[in-house]
Amino acid sequence: MQKQIILSGATGNLGGEVVKKLVGLGYGLHINLRARSVAKDFEQESISTYPADLSDADQAAKFVEHAISKADRIDAGVFLAGGFAPGKLAQTKPEDIEKMIMMNFFTAFNLVKPLKEHFQANGGGQFLFIGARPALVPSQGAASFAYTLSKSLLFQMAEMINSEGKSGNITASVIVPSIIDTPDNRDAMPDADFSKWIATGDMAEGIAFVLSETGSKLKETVLKLYNKA
């Protein structure tokens, strides 16, 4: 049976690589789009799209409902949506923290809540989040206080899902990159050694592994994809 995945952040640099990988493996994907104009980029039989702003809980819930109506059962949620902003603690304003938490935490939480109910009613499922190394190594997060704080919430949410979901076959995993090799990151750090970063293709491979039959047997997974960075 074709595994059905809800995927956020599909239009980003990492998202495109993940879509290509999962479609190639025969998965059915259910993708939210904020702009209808990009829907044509995902016109494939194995992909359904729905216009939704995931920072809005009602829109996120309707997106999940739409995916379930298309697939009957959803097996996993893969949450790539998010954003980055620099700034040390002394420079950070409350609204900076609110913005990062909305982008990196609530866009996931607003999908987790309705999807967890679906998993509970259907024998389980997987959640997969994208973490950040500074959330595990606080000394590396000094220059991006709000971002690091927002990413740390994803680890906490994953731990709580795993604790609560043990009896219901519901698991949460976090994939933690060092620096993902994207055009934006290259522009921001032009003098860096890009060969030490983690390629988007390797990130997609890691996500595919966690979703695989073998990977789905892992528990409380924090998968660190650092390469040499």
C-alpha positions in Angstrom: 0.0 0.0 0.0 1.3 3.4 -0.9 2.5 5.4 2.1 0.8 8.8 2.5 2.7 11.8 3.8 1.7 15.3 4.8 4.6 17.5 3.8 5.1 21.2 4.7 7.7 23.5 3.3 7.7 21.7 -0.1 8.5 24.9 -2.0 11.8 25.6 -0.3 15.3 24.5 -1.3 15.2 21.4 0.9 11.5 20.7 0.1 12.1 20.3 -3.7 14.7 17.6 -3.0 12.5 15.8 -0.5 9.5 15.9 -2.9 11.6 14.4 -5.7 13.0 11.6 -3.4 9.6 10.6 -1.8 7.7 10.6 -5.1 10.5 8.5 -6.6 9.9 6.0 -3.8 6.2 5.8 -4.6 4.9 7.8 -1.7 1.7 9.8 -1.9 2.3 13.5 -0.9 -0.1 16.1 0.5 1.4 19.5 0.3 0.3 22.9 1.5 0.8 25.9 -0.7 0.6 29.6 0.2 0.5 30.7 -3.4 -1.8 29.1 -5.9 0.5 30.1 -8.7 3.1 27.4 -7.7 0.6 24.6 -7.8 1.5 23.7 -11.3 5.0 22.7 -10.1 3.4 19.8 -8.2 1.0 18.5 -10.9 1.6 14.9 -10.4 -0.8 12.0 -9.8 0.9 11.2 -6.5 0.7 14.7 -5.2 -2.3 16.6 -3.8 -2.1 20.3 -3.0 -4.1 22.6 -0.7 -3.8 26.4 -0.1 -3.1 26.9 3.6 -1.1 29.3 5.8 0.2 27.0 8.5 0.6 29.8 11.0 -3.3 29.8 11.1 -4.5 26.8 13.1 -7.9 26.6 11.3 -6.2 26.6 7.9 -3.8 23.9 9.0 -6.6 21.8 10.4 -8.5 22.1 7.1 -5.3 21.1 5.2 -5.1 17.9 7.3 -8.8 17.2 6.7 -8.3 17.6 3.0 -5.3 15.2 3.0 -7.3 12.6 4.9 -10.2 13.0 2.5 -7.8 12.3 -0.4 -5.9 9.4 1.1 -8.3 8.0 3.7 -5.2 7.4 6.0 -2.1 9.5 6.5 1.0 7.6 7.7 3.4 10.4 8.5 3.9 14.2 8.8 7.2 15.7 7.6 7.6 19.3 8.6 10.1 21.3 6.7 8.5 24.8 6.9 10.5 27.4 8.9 12.8 30.3 8.7 16.0 31.8 10.1 17.0 35.2 11.6 20.2 36.2 13.3 20.5 38.2 16.5 22.1 37.9 19.9 20.0 38.0 23.1 20.9 41.6 23.7 19.6 42.6 20.3 16.4 40.4 20.4 13.0 41.9 20.8 9.9 40.0 22.0 8.4 40.3 18.5 11.6 38.6 17.1 11.0 35.6 19.3 7.3 35.6 18.4 8.1 35.6 14.7 10.6 32.7 15.0 8.3 30.6 17.1 5.5 31.1 14.7 7.7 30.1 11.7 9.5 27.2 13.3 7.2 25.9 16.0 3.6 26.8 15.3 3.7 25.8 11.6 4.5 22.3 12.9 2.3 22.3 16.0 -0.8 23.4 14.0 -0.4 20.2 11.9 0.7 17.9 14.8 -2.5 18.5 16.8 -5.1 17.4 14.2 -2.7 14.8 12.7 -2.1 13.2 16.1 -5.8 12.7 16.5 -5.9 10.9 13.2 -2.9 8.7 14.2 -4.6 7.8 17.4 -7.7 6.6 15.6 -5.8 4.7 12.9 -3.2 2.7 14.7 -0.3 5.1 14.8 2.0 7.2 12.6 5.2 9.2 12.4 6.1 12.8 12.9 9.4 14.1 11.5 10.8 17.5 12.4 13.9 19.4 11.2 15.9 20.6 14.2 19.0 22.8 14.4 22.4 22.0 15.9 22.5 25.2 18.0 19.4 23.9 19.9 21.5 21.0 21.0 24.7 23.0 21.5 23.6 26.3 23.0 27.1 27.9 22.6 26.5 27.8 18.8 23.2 29.6 19.1 24.5 32.8 20.7 24.3 34.7 17.4 20.8 33.5 16.6 19.0 33.6 20.0 15.3 33.7 18.8 15.9 31.1 16.1 17.7 28.7 18.4 15.0 29.1 21.1 12.2 28.3 18.5 14.0 25.2 17.2 14.5 23.9 20.8 10.8 23.7 21.1 10.6 21.1 18.4 12.9 18.8 20.3 10.7 19.2 23.4 7.6 18.6 21.4 9.1 15.4 19.9 10.0 14.1 23.3 6.5 14.7 24.6 4.9 13.0 21.6 7.2 10.0 22.1 6.4 9.8 25.8 2.6 10.0 25.2 2.5 8.0 22.0 4.4 4.8 23.1 1.2 2.8 23.6 -0.4 4.0 20.3 2.5 3.4 17.9 3.0 7.2 17.4 6.6 8.3 17.1 8.4 11.6 16.6 11.9 12.0 15.1 14.1 15.0 14.6 16.7 15.3 11.9 19.4 17.8 12.8 21.6 19.3 10.0 24.8 21.3 10.6 24.5 23.7 7.7 22.4 22.8 4.7 24.0 23.5 1.4 21.5 25.9 -0.2 21.9 28.9 -2.5 20.7 31.2 0.4 23.3 29.8 2.8 26.1 30.1 0.1 25.1 33.7 -0.4 25.2 34.4 3.3 28.6 32.6 3.9 30.5 33.0 0.6 33.9 32.2 2.1 32.8 28.9 3.8 33.9 25.5 2.7 30.7 24.2 1.1 32.0 20.7 0.9 31.7 20.4 4.7 28.0 21.2 4.7 25.2 18.7 4.3 23.7 18.5 0.8 19.9 18.8 0.4 20.0 15.4 -1.3 21.6 13.8 1.8 18.9 15.4 3.9 16.3 13.9 1.7 17.9 10.5 2.0 17.9 10.8 5.8 14.2 11.7 5.7 13.5 8.8 3.4 15.3 6.4 5.7 13.3 7.5 8.8 10.1 6.9 6.8 11.3 3.5 5.6 10.2 0.2 7.0 13.5 -0.1 8.9 13.6 3.6 9.9 10.1 3.5 11.3 11.2 1.0 13.9 13.6 3.5 15.4 12.4 5.1 18.6 13.1 8.6 20.1 15.3 9.3 17.0 17.6 12.3 16.8 19.5 11.9 13.5 22.5 14.2 13.3 23.5 14.9 9.7 26.5 17.1 10.2 29.0 16.0 7.4 32.3 17.8 8.3 30.8 21.1 9.5 
